[in-house]
Amino acid sequence: MNKTVLYLYKIGIRMKSILQEFKQNLTEQTQNVTVLFPGGFKPITGAHLALANRYAEDPQVQQVIMLIGPKERDGFTRTQTIQAFNLMNSNPKLRIQPTEFNSPIMAAYEYLFALPEDTTGQYAMAASAKGDDYIRTKSFVPNVDKYKITGDKKGRKIPQGVDAIELTANADPITYPSGEPISATATRAAISDGDYNTFKLSYPGITDEILKNVWEIFTGKMIESTFSREWWTSQMQEDINAFVEGYMDVRTAEKHKKKIEKLRKFLNNNTGKEFVYDFDTYDKTTFGVPLKEIIKNGKVYCEGPGCNWNWNIADGGDDVFLCHKCGHDNEHSLRESKGLVAESTILTEGGAAGHMAHPYDDHGLTFNEMKELIARALEGQLDIEEAVTEKTDGQNLQVTWKNGQVGFSRNKGTIVNPLSTEELISKFEGRGDISDAFREAGQDLQSAFNKVDPKKLDAIFKNGTVFANMEIIYPATKNIINYDKAHIQFHNLIEYRIGTNAKGKPTVDKVQTDMTGGTMIQKIIEDANAHMQNTFSFIPPQKIKLGRMVDFEDQQSALFAEVDQLKNQFGLKETDLISEYHRAWWRDVISTKAEQLGYDLSDDLRDTLVDRWAFDDKSTSIIAVKKQIESPEFVQWVDTFDKKDFKSYQKQNMEPFESIFLRLGAIVLSNVSQVLAADPSKSTQEIKRDIATVIKQVQQSKDPEILKKVETQLKRIEKLGGLDKIVPIEGIVFTFKGNTYKLTGAFAPVNQLIGILKFGR
């Protein structure tokens, strides 16, 4: 190759590089268009989403912001639309944001007026090339330019760095089969008429499973139950049919049939006795009371004559039962054991140690910290601060050493006055396998502590102000996960401050938690050669090693997008606390209702209600709150809402955060090993078989409440990835920014699902 040719070749390479660099710079400069799409969106339709997505497809467009005003339309609210958008939208470029301005034109201009002075970038007004709304884009550019120079009547100016441009989405509007354009008016009519089939036509491309949830948001009603074999097979795992139909062989089925015949005769002659039951043929519980009546009335029955348990579902799905007539405490429930529904116990996970928080429970995290936690989890680096340990599915108990004696606690009252071994045994007497578990645990712990140097115990437990939090793992008391050996697993040490209040009553406050304390306690017992007792072996927390997810980038991107969607919904920053989202969400609910009722709500009163309903701050009594309200209609709404409605709103408020972290948990837990469960593969199959049993029985049920509960949990499992995400581990415990959290994945909905028939909850 001669010098001239070589020279020209090098020049060509250089020019190509320059052109590529120029093209990249040009792309970066033009990919900063924000499209403002203001509207009523009551309700949002497939046509709205289609237009927003058309703009998002433009390579110039960085984001499309749908601005939605507060005014209701024929009973359809902004909150409903935002919830529906969050379900249907899968494009990270799209977000929906509340505005206080009902006029779409005003909403767009007010958005620009509110931007910081140093804002730069291009902004366009969304409008189809078809239709009258295109006219507004023609005036958008000159008006923005005017407001940048002369300002509005109030003297406000749009930032100089804002460059208004005209941008169109040249495509025909999407239509119904009749050829008529999809509209909010037609969608409202379909909802009002209860016409789900026409409603579906307003959302082409959206799956039926999502649309059923959207329908429920707008109507408050569920579509018919979808527990057909075809639905289950298509939505979950193919092998479920084998569990539903095949796990009972011919011989077993024949025996089962004879049992049912015997059962019918037994029931005719006996009431109030235990029996084996099958919902396919006889939908009654232990005491001959129809299950639907138990669920309807919110009660299950104590063994004592005339007694009943007052039913309450605690946070995280734990069941707490109170019997007001016979004096039993809040640790009673019903469980199924070896085919018999017998009175027994299912204990809350926290006991005296309290509820261990999910990350979404912590309103003190920032959006940045939430993302950091997600990234650590997906990278397998949750052990940076402390070792990650397994959260086991057993019964909680706390133990201490006070006045030279071992003491036990299950609630705050017994923190002040710990139970002796004899009192612990007496407390759980007459409860079958649970009695055995606590009796043996108490005796083994007392025996072990008696072998340890009392000076060591005094130094650790500080005469009953420090407790070792632990889990009793006893195979016969299996809840969901099968463990083949009896263990007492120490978790941590918790120090309490015990005092008295102004009325002289004892108070208990948690001072600090030592996450390494469980290993230390187990070690001193092992050093005293007391870790192997008659029934239990004493073990430290089961350390879990997490690996980096192979699809780390994809999973992180998807979860980050969900976090950003929540952050952007109210125009928040990365450094804002999650509590700011909850404040904005509740302000929107309260302000919208006040405006609907024509009441001029003060900021102070609104914030008092926000603190009460979002953060359980009841320092101002509801009576005092109502006295501040001048509108009788708004007083009535606040009173009714405070008594019963706000809890369902709390669930709506928390659901998107819960969804993010349950999905993160499901992803992370599918990658763990060395769990405590006996034969993890077999244990997983047993869990699936239990689910199959529930499905089979519910298919025959005519109780809509049971159907709705089961369908809710199935949808939660489906959202987490289906049966593939079911693993024989309740969750993991880890430390982040000095705080202790848990990730539980699919265990929570599985526990609720199996418990629907197992515990009547």
C-alpha positions in Angstrom: 0.0 0.0 0.0 1.6 3.4 -1.1 1.9 6.3 1.2 -0.9 8.3 -0.4 -3.4 5.4 -0.1 -2.3 4.8 3.5 -2.7 8.5 4.3 -6.2 8.6 2.8 -7.1 5.4 4.7 -6.0 6.9 8.0 -8.0 10.1 7.1 -11.1 8.0 6.5 -10.7 6.1 9.8 -10.4 9.5 11.6 -13.4 11.0 9.8 -15.5 7.9 10.7 -14.5 8.3 14.3 -15.3 12.0 14.3 -18.7 11.4 12.7 -19.5 8.7 15.2 -18.5 11.0 18.1 -20.6 13.8 16.5 -23.6 11.5 16.1 -23.3 10.4 19.7 -23.0 13.9 21.0 -26.0 14.9 18.9 -28.0 12.0 20.2 -27.2 12.9 23.8 -28.2 16.5 23.1 -31.5 15.6 21.5 -32.5 12.8 24.0 -33.6 15.3 26.6 -37.1 16.1 25.5 -39.8 15.9 28.3 -43.3 15.4 27.0 -46.1 16.8 29.2 -49.3 14.9 28.8 -52.0 16.6 30.9 -55.5 15.3 31.1 -58.4 14.2 33.3 -57.8 10.5 32.8 -61.0 9.5 34.7 -60.4 6.7 34.0 -57.2 6.2 32.1 -57.7 4.1 29.0 -55.7 2.1 26.5 -55.9 5.1 24.1 -54.2 7.3 26.7 -51.4 4.7 27.3 -51.0 4.2 23.5 -50.4 7.9 22.8 -48.0 8.2 25.8 -46.1 5.1 24.5 -45.9 6.6 20.9 -44.2 9.6 22.3 -41.9 7.4 24.4 -40.8 5.6 21.2 -39.4 8.8 19.8 -35.6 8.6 20.4 -35.6 12.3 21.3 -37.9 11.7 24.3 -36.4 11.1 27.7 -39.7 10.9 29.6 -43.4 11.3 29.3 -45.2 12.8 32.3 -48.9 12.4 32.5 -50.3 15.2 34.7 -53.6 14.3 36.3 -55.8 16.8 38.1 -57.8 16.2 41.4 -61.4 16.6 40.1 -63.5 13.4 40.1 -65.5 12.5 37.0 -68.7 10.6 37.6 -67.3 9.0 40.7 -63.9 8.1 39.2 -61.0 9.4 41.3 -57.4 10.3 40.7 -56.2 7.7 43.2 -58.0 5.0 41.2 -56.3 6.1 37.9 -52.9 6.2 39.5 -53.3 2.7 40.8 -54.5 1.5 37.4 -51.6 3.2 35.7 -49.1 1.5 38.0 -50.6 -1.9 37.2 -50.7 -1.5 33.4 -47.6 0.6 32.7 -44.4 -1.3 31.9 -42.5 1.5 30.2 -39.9 3.2 32.4 -40.1 6.4 30.3 -43.8 6.9 31.4 -44.8 8.2 34.8 -48.0 9.8 36.1 -47.9 12.7 38.5 -50.7 14.5 40.4 -51.3 18.2 39.7 -53.6 20.5 41.7 -54.9 22.1 38.5 -57.9 20.6 36.7 -57.3 22.5 33.5 -54.9 20.5 31.3 -53.4 23.6 29.7 -52.9 25.3 33.1 -51.4 22.1 34.6 -48.7 22.0 31.8 -47.8 25.7 32.3 -47.8 25.4 36.1 -45.5 22.4 35.8 -43.0 24.6 34.0 -43.4 27.6 36.3 -42.6 25.3 39.3 -39.2 24.1 37.8 -36.0 25.3 39.4 -34.4 28.4 37.8 -31.4 26.5 36.6 -33.5 23.9 34.7 -32.4 23.2 31.1 -34.0 21.0 28.5 -36.7 20.7 25.8 -40.4 20.3 26.7 -43.3 19.4 24.4 -47.0 19.2 24.9 -48.5 15.9 24.0 -51.4 15.8 21.5 -52.4 13.5 18.7 -52.0 14.8 15.2 -55.7 14.0 14.9 -58.4 15.8 16.8 -59.0 19.2 18.3 -56.5 18.8 21.1 -53.7 19.3 18.5 -54.5 23.0 18.6 -53.1 23.4 22.0 -49.6 22.4 20.9 -49.6 25.3 18.4 -49.9 27.8 21.2 -47.6 26.0 23.6 -44.3 27.1 22.1 -45.1 30.9 21.7 -46.7 31.0 25.2 -43.7 29.4 26.9 -41.4 31.8 25.1 -43.6 34.7 26.3 -43.6 33.4 29.9 -39.9 33.2 29.8 -39.5 36.8 28.9 -42.4 38.8 30.3 -43.8 36.3 32.8 -47.4 35.8 33.8 -49.8 38.2 35.6 -48.3 37.2 38.9 -44.8 38.1 37.7 -43.6 34.5 37.6 -41.3 33.4 34.8 -40.5 30.0 33.2 -36.8 29.2 33.5 -34.7 30.5 30.7 -33.1 27.1 30.0 -36.5 25.6 29.1 -36.9 25.2 25.4 -40.4 24.6 24.2 -40.7 22.5 21.0 -43.6 21.1 18.9 -43.6 17.4 18.8 -46.4 15.2 17.3 -47.2 11.5 17.4 -48.5 10.8 13.8 -50.6 7.8 14.2 -54.3 7.0 13.9 -56.1 6.7 17.3 -56.8 3.2 18.4 -60.5 2.1 18.1 -63.1 -0.3 19.2 -64.1 -3.1 16.7 -66.9 -0.7 15.6 -64.4 1.8 14.4 -65.2 4.3 17.1 -62.1 5.8 18.9 -61.5 4.4 22.4 -62.6 7.0 24.9 -62.9 7.6 28.6 -66.6 8.2 28.1 -67.2 4.8 26.6 -65.0 3.2 29.3 -67.0 4.9 32.1 -70.2 3.6 30.6 -68.9 0.0 30.4 -67.9 0.2 34.1 -71.2 1.7 35.1 -73.1 -1.0 33.2 -70.9 -3.8 34.7 -69.9 -4.7 31.1 -66.4 -6.2 31.6 -66.2 -7.5 28.0 -66.6 -3.9 26.6 -64.3 -2.6 29.3 -61.6 -5.0 28.0 -61.8 -3.6 24.5 -60.7 -0.2 26.0 -57.3 -1.7 26.8 -55.9 -3.6 23.9 -52.6 -5.3 24.7 -53.2 -5.5 28.4 -53.4 -9.0 29.8 -56.6 -10.3 31.3 -55.0 -10.9 34.7 -53.9 -7.2 35.0 -57.3 -6.0 33.7 -59.2 -7.9 36.3 -57.2 -6.0 38.9 -57.9 -2.7 37.1 -61.6 -3.6 37.0 -61.6 -4.2 40.7 -59.9 -0.8 41.3 -62.6 1.0 39.4 -65.6 -1.0 40.6 -64.6 -2.5 43.9 -65.8 -5.9 42.6 -63.9 -8.9 41.5 -64.4 -10.7 38.3 -65.6 -14.3 38.7 -63.1 -16.6 40.4 -60.6 -18.1 38.0 -59.7 -21.4 39.7 -60.3 -23.6 36.7 -57.6 -26.2 35.9 -56.9 -24.3 32.7 -56.2 -21.0 34.5 -54.0 -22.6 37.1 -52.0 -24.5 34.5 -51.5 -21.5 32.2 -50.6 -19.0 35.0 -48.6 -21.2 37.3 -46.5 -24.3 36.9 -47.6 -27.2 34.7 -46.9 -29.8 37.3 -49.7 -28.5 39.6 -52.2 -30.9 38.0 -50.1 -33.8 39.2 -50.5 -32.5 42.7 -54.2 -31.6 42.4 -55.2 -35.0 40.8 -52.4 -37.4 41.3 -51.0 -37.3 44.8 -53.8 -39.6 46.1 -53.5 -43.0 44.6 -56.5 -45.4 44.1 -56.0 -47.3 47.3 -55.7 -44.1 49.3 -58.7 -42.6 47.6 -60.8 -45.6 48.5 -59.8 -45.4 52.1 -60.6 -41.7 52.0 -64.0 -42.4 50.7 -64.8 -44.8 53.5 -63.6 -42.2 56.1 -66.0 -39.7 54.7 -68.9 -42.1 54.9 -67.9 -42.8 58.5 -67.6 -39.1 59.1 -71.2 -38.4 58.0 -72.5 -41.0 60.4 -70.3 -39.6 63.2 -71.6 -36.1 62.6 -75.2 -37.1 62.8 -74.6 -38.4 66.3 -71.9 -36.1 67.7 -71.4 -32.4 68.0 -68.4 -30.5 69.4 -65.9 -33.3 68.8 -62.9 -33.6 66.6 -63.2 -35.2 63.2 -61.4 -35.7 59.9 -63.1 -33.5 57.3 -63.0 -32.9 53.5 -64.3 -29.8 51.9 -65.3 -31.6 48.7 -68.0 -33.5 50.6 -68.6 -31.7 53.9 -67.7 -28.1 54.5 -67.8 -28.0 58.2 -65.1 -27.5 60.9 -64.1 -29.2 64.1 -67.2 -28.2 66.0 -69.8 -28.6 63.2 -69.9 -24.8 62.5 -69.9 -23.9 58.8 -66.5 -22.4 57.8 -68.2 -19.5 56.0 -69.9 -18.5 59.2 -66.5 -18.5 61.0 -65.0 -16.3 58.4 -68.0 -14.1 58.1 -68.2 -13.5 61.8 -64.4 -13.2 62.2 -64.4 -15.8 65.0 -63.2 -19.3 65.7 -64.2 -21.3 68.7 -62.4 -22.1 71.9 -63.0 -25.5 73.5 -64.6 -24.1 76.6 -68.4 -23.9 76.6 -69.7 -20.5 75.4 -66.2 -19.2 74.6 -64.9 -17.8 71.4 -61.7 -16.4 70.0 -61.9 -12.8 68.8 -60.1 -12.9 65.5 -57.4 -10.4 64.5 -54.8 -10.6 61.7 -51.6 -9.0 62.9 -49.0 -7.4 60.6 -47.2 -9.7 58.2 -50.0 -12.3 58.3 -49.5 -13.5 61.9 -52.6 -14.6 63.7 -53.5 -13.4 67.2 -56.5 -14.8 69.0 -58.1 -13.5 72.2 -60.6 -15.3 74.2 -62.5 -12.9 76.5 -64.6 -15.5 78.3 -62.2 -18.2 79.4 -59.2 -15.9 80.0 -56.8 -17.5 77.6 -54.1 -15.2 76.3 -53.4 -14.1 72.7 -51.4 -17.2 71.7 -54.3 -19.5 70.8 -55.4 -20.6 67.3 -56.4 -23.6 65.4 -54.2 -25.9 63.4 -54.5 -29.1 61.5 -52.3 -32.0 62.7 -52.1 -35.4 61.1 -55.5 -35.0 59.4 -57.3 -33.8 62.5 -58.4 -30.3 63.1 -57.6 -29.9 66.8 -57.5 -27.0 69.2 -53.9 -26.0 69.4 -51.6 -23.0 68.9 -50.0 -21.0 66.3 -47.7 -18.4 67.8 -46.9 -15.0 66.5 -43.4 -14.6 65.0 -42.2 -11.8 67.2 -43.4 -12.7 70.7 -41.9 -10.3 73.2 -39.1 -9.6 70.8 -41.6 -7.7 68.6 -42.2 -7.6 64.9 -39.1 -7.8 62.7 -39.4 -5.1 60.0 -39.5 -5.6 56.3 -37.5 -2.9 54.5 -40.8 -1.5 53.2 -41.9 -1.0 56.9 -39.1 1.5 57.4 -40.3 5.0 56.5 -36.9 6.4 57.5 -35.1 5.0 54.4 -34.4 7.3 51.5 -35.1 6.3 47.9 -31.4 6.1 47.4 -30.9 3.8 50.3 -33.8 1.6 49.1 -31.9 1.2 45.8 -28.6 0.5 47.6 -30.3 -2.2 49.6 -31.7 -3.8 46.4 -28.3 -3.6 44.7 -26.6 -5.3 47.7 -29.2 -8.0 47.8 -28.9 -8.8 44.1 -25.1 -8.7 44.3 -25.1 -11.1 47.2 -23.6 -8.5 49.5 -26.1 -8.2 52.3 -23.5 -9.5 54.7 -21.3 -6.4 54.6 -22.3 -5.3 58.1 -23.4 -8.6 59.7 -23.7 -12.2 58.6 -27.0 -13.0 56.8 -29.0 -15.6 58.7 -32.0 -17.8 58.0 -35.4 -16.8 59.4 -36.9 -20.1 60.6 -40.5 -21.2 60.7 -40.8 -22.1 64.4 -42.2 -20.8 67.7 -40.6 -17.8 69.3 -39.5 -17.7 72.9 -37.2 -15.5 75.0 -35.0 -16.6 77.8 -33.1 -14.7 80.5 -31.2 -15.2 83.8 -32.6 -13.3 86.8 -31.9 -13.7 90.5 -30.0 -16.8 89.8 -32.9 -18.5 88.0 -33.8 -19.1 84.3 -36.8 -17.1 83.2 -38.9 -17.1 80.0 -41.0 -14.5 78.2 -43.6 -14.4 75.4 -44.9 -10.8 75.9 -44.0 -7.5 77.5 -45.7 -8.5 80.8 -43.4 -11.5 81.2 -40.4 -9.3 80.4 -41.0 -7.6 83.7 -41.8 -10.8 85.5 -40.3 -13.8 83.6 -42.0 -17.1 83.8 -40.3 -20.0 85.6 -39.9 -23.3 83.9 -42.9 -24.6 85.7 -45.0 -21.6 84.8 -44.0 -21.9 81.2 -45.1 -25.5 81.1 -48.4 -24.7 82.9 -49.0 -21.8 80.4 -49.0 -24.2 77.4 -50.6 -27.2 79.1 -53.2 -29.1 77.2 -52.3 -27.9 73.7 -51.0 -31.1 72.2 -47.7 -30.9 70.3 -47.3 -27.3 71.3 -47.4 -28.3 74.9 -44.7 -30.9 74.3 -42.5 -28.4 72.4 -42.6 -25.7 75.2 -42.3 -28.3 78.0 -39.3 -29.9 76.5 -37.7 -26.6 75.5 -38.2 -25.1 79.0 -36.6 -28.2 80.7 -33.7 -28.4 78.3 -32.9 -24.7 78.6 -33.0 -24.9 82.4 -30.7 -27.9 82.4 -28.3 -26.2 80.0 -28.2 -22.9 82.0 -27.6 -24.8 85.2 -24.3 -26.1 83.7 -23.0 -22.6 82.7 -21.0 -20.5 85.1 -23.5 -18.2 86.8 -21.1 -15.3 86.6 -21.1 -15.5 82.8 -24.9 -15.6 82.8 -25.1 -12.6 85.2 -22.7 -10.6 82.9 -24.7 -11.4 79.8 -28.3 -11.1 81.1 -27.8 -8.2 83.6 -30.2 -9.6 86.1 -33.2 -10.0 83.7 -32.9 -6.9 81.6 -31.3 -8.7 78.6 -33.1 -11.6 76.9 -31.9 -14.1 74.3 -34.4 -14.3 71.5 -34.7 -17.8 70.0 -36.8 -20.1 67.9 -38.2 -23.5 69.0 -38.0 -25.8 66.0 -40.0 -28.9 66.8 -40.9 -31.2 63.9 -44.3 -32.2 65.3 -45.4 -28.5 65.3 -44.7 -27.9 61.6 -46.4 -24.9 60.1 -45.2 -24.7 56.5 -41.6 -25.9 56.4 -40.6 -29.4 57.4 -37.7 -29.7 59.8 -36.5 -33.2 60.7 -34.7 -32.4 64.0 -35.6 -30.6 67.1 -33.4 -27.4 67.6 -33.4 -24.4 69.8 -31.9 -21.7 67.6 -30.6 -18.6 69.2 -31.1 -15.4 67.2 -29.9 -12.4 69.1 -29.7 -10.6 72.5 -32.2 -7.8 73.3 -31.8 -5.4 76.1 -34.8 -3.7 77.7 -35.3 -0.7 79.9 -37.9 -1.6 82.6 -39.5 1.3 84.4 -42.9 2.7 85.5 -45.2 5.3 84.0 -46.9 8.3 85.7 -49.6 5.9 87.0 -47.1 3.5 88.5 -47.6 0.8 85.9 -44.6 -1.0 84.6 -43.2 0.0 81.2 -40.9 -1.9 78.8 -38.8 -0.3 76.1 -36.3 -2.0 73.8 -32.8 -0.4 74.2 -30.7 -2.3 71.8 -30.2 -5.5 69.9 -27.0 -7.5 69.5 -27.2 -9.5 66.3 -24.1 -11.5 67.3 -25.6 -12.5 70.6 -27.2 -15.7 69.4 -23.9 -17.2 68.4 -22.3 -16.1 71.7 -25.0 -17.7 73.8 -24.8 -21.0 71.9 -21.0 -20.9 72.3 -21.0 -20.6 76.1 -23.6 -23.4 76.3 -21.5 -25.6 74.0 -18.3 -24.7 76.0 -20.2 -26.0 79.1 -20.9 -29.2 77.1 -24.6 -28.5 77.5 -25.7 -28.0 73.9 -27.1 -31.5 73.4 -30.1 -32.0 75.7 -32.8 -34.6 76.0 -34.9 -33.3 73.2 -33.2 -30.3 71.6 -29.8 -29.5 70.3 -28.8 -25.8 70.7 -27.6 -24.2 67.5 -26.5 -20.7 66.5 -28.2 -18.7 63.7 -28.0 -20.5 60.4 -25.7 -18.4 58.3 -26.7 -18.0 54.7 -24.3 -17.3 51.8 -25.8 -15.3 49.0 -24.5 -15.3 45.5 -24.6 -12.7 42.9 -27.7 -13.1 40.6 -26.7 -14.1 37.1 -29.2 -11.6 35.6 -28.2 -8.9 38.1 -28.3 -6.0 35.7 -31.8 -6.9 34.4 -33.3 -7.5 37.8 -31.7 -4.3 39.2 -32.9 -2.2 36.3 -36.5 -3.5 36.7 -36.6 -3.0 40.5 -35.0 0.5 40.2 -37.6 1.5 37.7 -40.3 0.6 40.1 -38.7 2.6 42.9 -38.3 5.6 40.5 -41.9 5.3 39.5 -42.9 5.7 43.2 -40.4 8.5 43.7 -41.5 10.4 40.6 -45.2 10.0 41.3 -45.1 13.0 43.6 -42.0 14.7 42.2 -39.7 13.5 45.0 -35.8 13.3 45.0 -33.5 10.4 45.5 -32.5 11.9 48.9 -36.1 12.2 50.1 -37.4 9.8 52.8 -40.0 7.2 51.9 -42.2 8.9 54.5 -42.5 11.8 52.1 -44.1 9.5 49.6 -46.6 8.3 52.2 -47.3 11.9 53.3 -48.0 13.0 49.7 -50.1 9.9 49.0 -52.3 10.5 52.0 -52.5 14.3 51.4 -53.9 13.5 48.0 -56.5 11.2 49.4 -57.6 13.6 52.1 -57.5 16.8 49.9 -59.4 15.1 47.1 -62.2 14.1 49.5 -62.3 17.6 51.0 -62.6 19.2 47.5 -65.3 16.7 46.5 -67.3 17.7 49.6 -66.6 21.4 49.0 -64.7 21.9 52.2 -61.7 24.3 52.4 -59.3 22.1 54.4 -56.5 23.8 56.3 -53.0 22.5 56.0 -52.7 21.9 59.7 -55.8 19.8 59.9 -54.8 17.9 56.8 -51.4 17.1 58.2 -52.9 16.0 61.5 -55.0 13.5 59.6 -52.0 12.4 57.5 -50.0 11.7 60.7 -52.9 9.8 62.2 -53.6 7.5 59.2 -50.2 7.2 57.6 -48.0 7.0 60.7 -50.4 6.0 63.5 -49.9 9.2 65.4 -52.9 9.5 67.6 -51.5 12.2 69.9 -54.5 14.3 68.8 -57.7 12.3 69.6 -60.3 11.8 67.0 -62.8 13.8 69.1 -60.4 16.8 69.1 -59.9 16.4 65.3 -63.6 16.4 64.6 -64.1 19.6 66.7 -61.7 21.4 64.3 -63.9 20.6 61.3 -66.6 23.0 60.3 -68.3 20.9 57.6 -70.8 18.3 58.9 -70.2 16.2 55.7 -66.5 16.2 56.1 -66.9 15.3 59.9 -69.0 12.3 58.9 -66.5 11.2 56.3 -63.5 11.5 58.8 -65.5 9.6 61.5 -66.4 6.7 59.2 -63.0 6.6 57.5 -61.2 6.5 60.9 -63.4 3.6 62.2 -63.1 1.2 59.3 -62.0 2.5 55.9 -58.5 3.8 56.5 -57.0 0.3 57.0 -57.9 -0.7 53.4 -56.3 2.5 52.2 -53.2 1.7 54.3 -52.9 -1.5 52.3 -53.2 0.3 49.0 -50.6 2.8 50.2 -48.1 0.1 51.2 -48.7 -2.4 48.4 -46.3 -1.1 45.8 -43.4 -1.0 48.3 -44.4 -4.4 49.6 -44.5 -5.8 46.1 -41.0 -4.5 45.3 -39.4 -6.2 48.4 -41.4 -9.4 48.3 -40.2 -9.8 44.7 -36.7 -9.0 45.7 -37.0 -11.6 48.5 -38.3 -14.2 46.0 -35.4 -13.5 43.7 -32.7 -13.7 46.4 -34.1 -16.7 48.2 -34.2 -18.7 45.0 -30.4 -18.4 45.1 -29.6 -19.6 48.7 -28.3 -22.9 49.9 -27.5 -24.7 53.2 -31.0 -24.1 54.7 -32.1 -25.8 57.8 -35.1 -27.6 56.3 -35.0 -31.4 56.0 -34.4 -32.4 52.4 -35.0 -29.0 50.8 -36.2 -30.5 47.5 -38.7 -32.8 49.2 -39.8 -30.0 51.5 -40.5 -27.7 48.5 -42.7 -30.5 46.9 -44.6 -30.8 50.2 -45.4 -27.1 50.2 -46.6 -27.3 46.6 -48.8 -30.3 47.5 -50.3 -28.3 50.4 -51.1 -25.5 47.9 -52.7 -28.1 45.6 -54.9 -29.4 48.4 -56.1 -25.9 49.0 -56.9 -25.3 45.3 -58.7 -28.6 45.1 -60.9 -27.9 48.1 -61.6 -24.3 47.1 -62.7 -25.3 43.6 -65.7 -26.9 45.3 -66.4 -24.0 47.7 -69.3 -21.7 47.1 -68.1 -19.1 49.7 -67.1 -15.9 47.9 -65.0 -14.7 50.8 -62.8 -17.9 50.7 -62.5 -17.6 46.9 -61.4 -14.0 47.1 -58.8 -14.7 49.8 -57.4 -17.6 47.9 -57.3 -15.8 44.6 -55.6 -12.8 46.3 -52.8 -15.0 47.5 -52.4 -16.9 44.2 -52.0 -13.6 42.5 -49.3 -12.6 44.9 -47.5 -15.9 44.2 -47.9 -15.3 40.5 -46.5 -11.8 40.7 -43.4 -13.2 42.5 -42.7 -15.6 39.7 -45.0 -18.5 40.4 -44.2 -21.9 42.0 -40.5 -21.6 40.9 -40.0 -19.1 43.7 -41.3 -21.3 46.4 -38.3 -22.5 48.6 -38.2 -24.2 51.9 -37.0 -21.2 53.9 -39.2 -18.5 55.5 -36.7 -15.8 54.8 -33.4 -14.2 55.7 -32.4 -11.7 58.3 -29.8 -9.1 57.6 -28.4 -5.7 58.8 -28.5 -2.6 56.6 -27.3 0.8 57.8 -27.3 -0.5 61.4 -30.9 -1.7 61.3 -32.2 -5.3 61.2 -34.6 -6.4 58.4 -36.1 -9.5 56.9 -36.7 -10.6 53.3 -39.4 -13.2 53.0 -40.3 -13.7 49.3 -43.1 -16.2 48.6 -43.4 -17.5 52.1 -45.9 -14.8 53.2 -48.5 -15.5 50.5 -47.9 -19.3 50.8 -48.4 -19.1 54.6 -51.6 -17.1 54.1 -52.9 -19.5 51.3 -52.3 -22.7 53.3 -53.7 -21.1 56.4 -57.0 -20.2 54.8 -58.2 -23.8 55.3 -55.7 -24.9 57.8 -56.4 -22.2 60.4 -59.7 -20.7 59.1 -58.1 -17.4 58.6 
